[in-house]
C-alpha cells in the first residue's frame, strides 16, 4: 500500500502540474491577449477623444 502511494504522489503532482499548465496556456493566454486588445482599443479611443474630426484628415 505504501509502495503504491509512494508512486501515486509524484504522478498526482505531475497531473496537477500538467492540467494547471494546460489550463493556463489555453485560458490565460487568450484572456491576456484580449485584455491587451481592450487596453489598446481604449488607449486609441482616449487618444482620439477631444480631437476634432478635421485633425484626422
N, CA and C atoms as a LAMMPS dump frame, in Angstrom:
ITEM: TIMESTEP
0
ITEM: NUMBER OF ATOMS
171
ITEM: BOX BOUNDS ff ff ff
-5.0000000000000000e+02 5.0000000000000000e+02
-5.0000000000000000e+02 5.0000000000000000e+02
-5.0000000000000000e+02 5.0000000000000000e+02
ITEM: ATOMS id mol type element x y z
1 1 1 N 0.843 -1.201 0
2 1 2 C 0 0 0
3 1 3 C 0.882 1.257 0
4 2 1 N 1.907 1.264 0.83
5 2 2 C 2.795 2.422 0.88
6 2 3 C 3.53 2.592 -0.441
7 3 1 N 3.868 1.455 -1.055
8 3 2 C 4.578 1.494 -2.33
9 3 3 C 3.714 2.175 -3.391
10 4 1 N 2.427 1.862 -3.394
11 4 2 C 1.502 2.447 -4.361
12 4 3 C 1.358 3.949 -4.118
13 5 1 N 1.226 4.327 -2.846
14 5 2 C 1.09 5.742 -2.515
15 5 3 C 2.365 6.497 -2.871
16 6 1 N 3.494 5.825 -2.697
17 6 2 C 4.78 6.449 -2.998
18 6 3 C 4.883 6.797 -4.483
19 7 1 N 4.267 5.986 -5.334
20 7 2 C 4.296 6.26 -6.771
21 7 3 C 3.142 7.162 -7.194
22 8 1 N 2.047 7.131 -6.442
23 8 2 C 0.875 7.928 -6.795
24 8 3 C 1.108 9.408 -6.515
25 9 1 N 1.908 9.71 -5.503
26 9 2 C 2.155 11.112 -5.163
27 9 3 C 2.835 11.881 -6.292
28 10 1 N 3.976 11.412 -6.814
29 10 2 C 4.6 12.153 -7.918
30 10 3 C 3.689 12.236 -9.135
31 11 1 N 2.93 11.157 -9.39
32 11 2 C 2.007 11.164 -10.517
33 11 3 C 0.924 12.213 -10.312
34 12 1 N 0.45 12.324 -9.062
35 12 2 C -0.559 13.332 -8.755
36 12 3 C -0.02 14.737 -8.954
37 13 1 N 1.196 14.969 -8.484
38 13 2 C 1.818 16.28 -8.679
39 13 3 C 2.008 16.58 -10.159
40 14 1 N 2.409 15.556 -10.915
41 14 2 C 2.627 15.737 -12.349
42 14 3 C 1.32 16.061 -13.047
43 15 1 N 0.242 15.34 -12.663
44 15 2 C -1.061 15.587 -13.275
45 15 3 C -1.55 16.993 -12.959
46 16 1 N -1.386 17.408 -11.704
47 16 2 C -1.79 18.761 -11.309
48 16 3 C -0.986 19.787 -12.097
49 17 1 N 0.317 19.536 -12.215
50 17 2 C 1.18 20.455 -12.953
51 17 3 C 0.766 20.528 -14.416
52 18 1 N 0.513 19.369 -15.03
53 18 2 C 0.143 19.325 -16.443
54 18 3 C -1.19 20.025 -16.689
55 19 1 N -2.193 19.707 -15.852
56 19 2 C -3.51 20.305 -16.064
57 19 3 C -3.466 21.806 -15.795
58 20 1 N -2.712 22.211 -14.774
59 20 2 C -2.58 23.637 -14.489
60 20 3 C -1.887 24.343 -15.636
61 21 1 N -0.832 23.728 -16.162
62 21 2 C -0.092 24.318 -17.273
63 21 3 C -0.98 24.457 -18.501
64 22 1 N -1.711 23.382 -18.823
65 22 2 C -2.593 23.435 -19.988
66 22 3 C -3.703 24.457 -19.775
67 23 1 N -4.264 24.494 -18.552
68 23 2 C -5.321 25.452 -18.248
69 23 3 C -4.813 26.876 -18.43
70 24 1 N -3.627 27.152 -17.895
71 24 2 C -3.066 28.491 -18.025
72 24 3 C -2.738 28.81 -19.475
73 25 1 N -2.229 27.812 -20.193
74 25 2 C -1.821 28.027 -21.578
75 25 3 C -3.022 28.367 -22.45
76 26 1 N -4.12 27.614 -22.27
77 26 2 C -5.266 27.781 -23.16
78 26 3 C -6.285 28.771 -22.624
79 27 1 N -6.172 29.172 -21.369
80 27 2 C -7.138 30.103 -20.795
81 27 3 C -6.517 31.463 -20.543
82 28 1 N -5.368 31.488 -19.889
83 28 2 C -4.764 32.762 -19.507
84 28 3 C -4.218 33.507 -20.714
85 29 1 N -3.64 32.798 -21.679
86 29 2 C -3.072 33.474 -22.842
87 29 3 C -4.137 34.199 -23.662
88 30 1 N -5.262 33.545 -24.038
89 30 2 C -6.299 34.288 -24.764
90 30 3 C -6.869 35.438 -23.949
91 31 1 N -7.021 35.228 -22.628
92 31 2 C -7.564 36.295 -21.783
93 31 3 C -6.61 37.481 -21.766
94 32 1 N -5.31 37.226 -21.609
95 32 2 C -4.346 38.325 -21.547
96 32 3 C -4.256 39.038 -22.886
97 33 1 N -4.347 38.294 -23.997
98 33 2 C -4.307 38.953 -25.301
99 33 3 C -5.581 39.753 -25.525
100 34 1 N -6.716 39.256 -25.018
101 34 2 C -7.969 40.005 -25.116
102 34 3 C -7.876 41.284 -24.297
103 35 1 N -7.305 41.187 -23.089
104 35 2 C -7.122 42.371 -22.251
105 35 3 C -6.197 43.361 -22.948
106 36 1 N -5.135 42.861 -23.574
107 36 2 C -4.236 43.737 -24.325
108 36 3 C -4.983 44.448 -25.442
109 37 1 N -5.83 43.713 -26.164
110 37 2 C -6.6 44.317 -27.248
111 37 3 C -7.549 45.382 -26.717
112 38 1 N -8.192 45.083 -25.581
113 38 2 C -9.109 46.057 -24.984
114 38 3 C -8.34 47.298 -24.549
115 39 1 N -7.18 47.1 -23.922
116 39 2 C -6.378 48.237 -23.477
117 39 3 C -5.913 49.069 -24.665
118 40 1 N -5.489 48.408 -25.736
119 40 2 C -5.071 49.14 -26.925
120 40 3 C -6.242 49.92 -27.505
121 41 1 N -7.424 49.303 -27.537
122 41 2 C -8.599 49.976 -28.08
123 41 3 C -8.969 51.186 -27.23
124 42 1 N -8.908 51.049 -25.902
125 42 2 C -9.252 52.18 -25.044
126 42 3 C -8.185 53.261 -25.13
127 43 1 N -6.919 52.86 -25.286
128 43 2 C -5.864 53.855 -25.452
129 43 3 C -6.059 54.642 -26.733
130 44 1 N -6.425 53.942 -27.813
131 44 2 C -6.652 54.609 -29.094
132 44 3 C -7.846 55.55 -28.983
133 45 1 N -8.945 55.068 -28.375
134 45 2 C -10.144 55.893 -28.289
135 45 3 C -9.903 57.098 -27.387
136 46 1 N -9.152 56.924 -26.295
137 46 2 C -8.879 58.052 -25.408
138 46 3 C -7.921 59.03 -26.075
139 47 1 N -7.061 58.522 -26.965
140 47 2 C -6.152 59.416 -27.678
141 47 3 C -6.915 60.263 -28.686
142 48 1 N -7.966 59.682 -29.259
143 48 2 C -8.746 60.418 -30.254
144 48 3 C -9.806 61.304 -29.609
145 49 1 N -10.115 61.063 -28.356
146 49 2 C -11.142 61.86 -27.676
147 49 3 C -10.663 63.296 -27.517
148 50 1 N -11.565 64.225 -27.699
149 50 2 C -11.211 65.625 -27.545
150 50 3 C -10.602 66.233 -28.793
151 51 1 N -10.344 65.425 -29.808
152 51 2 C -9.809 65.966 -31.051
153 51 3 C -10.949 66.167 -32.05
154 52 1 N -10.787 67.134 -32.886
155 52 2 C -11.797 67.4 -33.902
156 52 3 C -11.603 66.44 -35.074
157 53 1 N -12.675 66.103 -35.782
158 53 2 C -12.55 65.213 -36.941
159 53 3 C -11.612 65.773 -38.006
160 54 1 N -11.48 67.097 -38.073
161 54 2 C -10.609 67.686 -39.088
162 54 3 C -9.142 67.357 -38.82
163 55 1 N -8.788 67.01 -37.567
164 55 2 C -7.4 66.69 -37.246
165 55 3 C -6.982 65.332 -37.81
166 56 1 N -7.963 64.494 -38.156
167 56 2 C -7.641 63.158 -38.65
168 56 3 C -7.32 63.166 -40.135
169 57 1 N -7.849 64.144 -40.868
170 57 2 C -7.676 64.148 -42.323
171 57 3 C -6.395 64.862 -42.707
